[in-house]
Amino acid sequence: MAGSPRGNNGAMTDTTVAVLGTGIMGAPMAANLAAAGLTVRAWNRTRAKAEPLAGKGVEIADTPAGAAAGADFVLTMLDDGSSVREVVEDVLRPGAVWLQTSTVGIEWTATLAALAEKAGVPFVDAPVLGTKQPAEQGELVVLASGPEGLREKCAPVFGAIGGRTLWLGPAGAGSRLKLVANAWVLALTNATAESVALAGELGVDPKLFLDVISGGALDVPYAHLKGGAMISGEYPLSFATRHAAKDARLVLAAGGEGLDLGGVRAALAHLDAAQDAGHADEDMAAVYYGLRVGLPGR
Ligand SMILES: NC(=O)c1ccc[n+]([C@@H]2O[C@H](COP(=O)([O-])OP(=O)(O)OC[C@H]3O[C@@H](n4cnc5c(N)ncnc54)[C@H](OP(=O)(O)O)[C@@H]3O)[C@@H](O)[C@H]2O)c1
């Protein structure tokens, strides 16, 4: 593809994107960027996880700096704020735009924006909505915020990873909306676990719960997705329990003292109990386990 890269809209591009972090989300994002005709250099701490991308037109770099050298964009998709800072600290150079897509919350976004400013690098706070499958399909929703003047420049990158991009204002606005959406995801998954567990306790087939809400005003696809996992006892990994717990903490920190986010607090208690019981790296539907191990006396 080098020499005559072509974007997914057929336009010629000569854009290079460094993708730092090729986990569940970063790997398909890198693959979709390459498929859209962008030049992609990826780095991952555990190199073996990045290697399969070589077969998808992505160059694998040995170091974050090697990936980022001369790139137009540096896209981070790592665990949390501290891992992002650790990885980018000595990598940012003027000339690149930093697209920060990991979920890091409000305070870390401010810290990372300050780091970018110090390095003379424009910063776009761009967390994403959607999980493994939408990432693979290039159908994420990108919650972009940052300098308005970068909107056009970023369009080929966000267009390759997402089905929809919202530009929300100055950096930080994307992370705020992300937390609002994740409060909903966390409470919904926990509520699903509670109804499935209650059904079990009452001798009701939990599939009847999903059946009875099906197609009506109470229905939501997520209940079937996560509830189905809880009922089957199989938890194919889309979004790890440890990341869900991290996000619950970010939501609670953002809500501050003045707001009682009881649904998110309950979700966090159950997520932490599930983690303590050894389910940290399973899908967040494993919050279900936390309902039992989290209860005193059980
Ligand atoms: N999965 C989802 O549904 C989803 C959806 C939206 C947003 N998010 C957010 O996106 C981010 C990534 O999620 P994911 O699901 O892709 O997680 P993941 O599969 O666990 O990937 C995490 C990545 O971060 C790297 N990493 C962690 N700590 C590091 C450190 N100290 N130094 C260098 N690299 C480090 C990991 O490297 P190794 O491979 O070496 O461990 C891996 O590449 C998280 O902030 C998550 O909350 C996830």
The ligand as a Gaussian input file, in Angstrom:
#p B3LYP/6-31G(d) Opt

LIG

0 1
 N      -13.314000      -3.456000      25.480000
 C      -14.285000      -2.562000      25.403000
 O      -15.462000      -2.890000      25.217000
 C      -13.987000      -1.084000      25.529000
 C      -14.888000      -0.187000      24.952000
 C      -14.628000       1.182000      25.037000
 C      -13.503000       1.623000      25.705000
 N      -12.670000       0.717000      26.286000
 C      -11.482000       1.239000      26.975000
 O      -10.404000       1.135000      26.072000
 C       -9.183000       0.882000      26.776000
 C       -8.566000      -0.419000      26.285000
 O       -9.512000      -1.447000      26.499000
 P       -9.326000      -2.918000      25.898000
 O      -10.625000      -3.590000      26.117000
 O       -8.726000      -2.862000      24.544000
 O       -8.280000      -3.508000      26.953000
 P       -7.140000      -4.613000      26.795000
 O       -7.489000      -5.615000      25.774000
 O       -6.852000      -5.068000      28.182000
 O       -5.902000      -3.756000      26.261000
 C       -5.203000      -2.901000      27.111000
 C       -3.928000      -2.478000      26.427000
 O       -3.185000      -1.631000      27.310000
 C       -1.835000      -2.140000      27.375000
 N       -1.283000      -1.751000      28.666000
 C       -1.838000      -1.867000      29.892000
 N       -1.026000      -1.361000      30.820000
 C        0.091000      -0.933000      30.190000
 C        1.288000      -0.310000      30.604000
 N        1.517000      -0.011000      31.898000
 N        2.215000      -0.005000      29.667000
 C        2.000000      -0.288000      28.374000
 N        0.881000      -0.877000      27.907000
 C       -0.066000      -1.185000      28.811000
 C       -1.987000      -3.633000      27.191000
 O       -0.749000      -4.180000      26.824000
 P       -0.460000      -5.752000      27.008000
 O       -1.070000      -6.418000      25.812000
 O        0.999000      -5.856000      27.065000
 O       -1.135000      -6.169000      28.290000
 C       -3.016000      -3.642000      26.056000
 O       -2.429000      -3.319000      24.830000
 C       -9.552000       0.889000      28.261000
 O       -9.385000       2.187000      28.762000
 C      -11.039000       0.527000      28.226000
 O      -11.731000       0.961000      29.376000
 C      -12.861000      -0.620000      26.183000

